[in-house]
Amino acid sequence: MRIIWFRLRSALSGRTRDAGMSTSEYAMGTIAACAFAAVLYKVVTSEVVSTALQSTIGKALDVPF
């Protein structure tokens, strides 16, 4: 009886138990992750970042011990 009451109450209030994402949510998440990866790749491979990394690594290697 409690299960029937819970389902009826959930149906009337518009709330249901969602255990996970739907296919469209997975698709949007995948597209967003790919877009973020593309932007990150462009930033990391840019000339400014490349020069800064080379400078930082060069300074680290020239430190006397």
C-alpha positions in Angstrom: 0.0 0.0 0.0 2.8 2.4 0.8 4.4 1.8 -2.6 1.1 2.7 -4.4 0.8 5.8 -2.3 4.4 6.9 -3.0 3.9 6.4 -6.8 0.6 8.3 -6.7 2.1 11.1 -4.8 5.1 11.3 -7.1 2.9 11.3 -10.2 0.7 14.1 -8.8 3.6 16.3 -7.8 5.5 15.8 -11.1 8.5 14.3 -9.3 10.0 10.9 -10.1 13.0 9.1 -9.0 15.7 9.6 -11.6 18.7 7.2 -11.2 20.8 8.7 -13.9 21.2 10.8 -17.0 19.3 10.3 -20.2 20.9 9.9 -23.6 20.5 13.5 -24.5 22.2 14.6 -21.3 25.1 12.2 -22.0 25.3 13.7 -25.5 25.3 17.3 -24.2 27.9 16.4 -21.6 30.1 14.7 -24.3 29.8 17.8 -26.6 30.7 20.1 -23.7 33.7 18.0 -22.8 35.0 17.9 -26.3 34.6 21.7 -26.7 36.5 22.2 -23.4 39.2 19.9 -24.6 39.5 21.8 -27.9 39.9 25.1 -26.2 42.4 23.7 -23.7 44.4 22.2 -26.6 44.5 25.6 -28.4 45.6 27.4 -25.2 48.3 24.9 -24.3 49.7 24.7 -27.9 49.7 28.5 -28.3 53.0 30.4 -28.7 52.7 32.3 -25.5 52.1 29.3 -23.3 54.8 27.3 -25.1 57.3 30.1 -24.6 56.4 30.4 -20.9 56.7 26.6 -20.4 60.1 26.6 -22.1 61.3 29.5 -20.0 60.1 27.9 -16.7 61.7 24.6 -17.5 64.9 26.3 -18.6 65.1 28.3 -15.3 64.4 25.1 -13.4 67.3 23.2 -15.1 69.7 26.1 -14.6 69.4 26.2 -10.8 72.7 25.4 -9.2 72.7 22.6 -6.6 
